[in-house]
Amino acid sequence: MPQLDTSTWSTMILSMILTLFIMFQLKISKHYFPMNPKLKQMSPLKSNTPWEEKWTKIYSLLSLPLQ
């Protein structure tokens, strides 16, 4: 039974890794990335709702007197 020749495996693996790295670098280099992204200033929205200005009390059904 002949033995498997593994002497070229390391060369093959290294060349595949190098090729994948180069292809990945070329693919990334075609993208445009902004150099200085700036944050957008968001002002908090204030809504006028009637319950914000007056105190409200929420009654639990268990705390109400029995009828």
HELIX and SHEET records of a PDB file:
HELIX    1   1 TRP A    9  SER A   29  1                                  21    
HELIX    2   2 PRO A   50  GLU A   53  1                                   4    
HELIX    3   3 LEU A   61  SER A   63  5                                   3    
END                                                                             
